[in-house]
């Protein structure tokens, strides 16, 4: 969460690329902190996050994640769109498309910041 706060401080459009476990739901302490942080930072997420793309290689797991993402996207509670893809290349392509669309409307920096 601290890393995302640093991204928010830059006040620039960004895309989240995700892979691996979603959230440690078995930790009540973490989930309470995450829920509070998410609620408190919703406006910042909505302002700057162009979307999130999760890479899920396993087709069965990808289908389940996609159903969850579709529900979240349709809920009206999402600060940004959430997509599920099979490969890192697909995730990068989606991120680049969102960044290009935002740049075309003047909402993105001229050059995406490279990954570190």
Residue pairs with C-beta under 8 A, 6 or more apart in sequence:
1 33
1 34
1 37
4 41
5 41
7 14
7 48
8 41
8 44
8 45
8 48
11 47
11 48
12 48
12 108
12 109
12 113
13 48
13 49
13 50
13 99
13 102
13 107
13 108
13 109
14 48
14 49
14 50
14 113
15 49
15 50
15 51
15 52
15 53
15 94
15 95
15 98
15 99
16 49
16 51
16 52
16 53
17 52
17 53
17 55
17 88
17 91
17 92
17 95
18 52
18 53
18 54
18 55
19 54
19 55
19 56
19 88
19 91
22 54
23 30
23 31
23 34
24 30
24 31
25 31
38 45
42 79
45 79
45 80
46 79
46 80
49 79
49 80
50 80
50 81
50 95
50 98
50 99
50 101
50 102
50 108
51 80
51 81
51 82
51 83
51 94
51 95
51 98
52 80
52 81
52 82
52 83
53 82
53 83
53 84
53 85
53 90
53 91
53 94
53 95
54 65
54 69
54 82
54 83
54 84
54 85
54 91
55 85
55 86
55 87
55 88
55 90
55 91
56 62
56 65
56 84
56 85
56 86
57 86
57 87
59 86
62 84
62 85
62 86
65 84
66 84
69 82
69 83
69 84
72 78
72 82
73 81
73 82
81 98
83 94
85 91
85 94
96 112
99 108
99 112
100 108
102 108
103 109
103 110
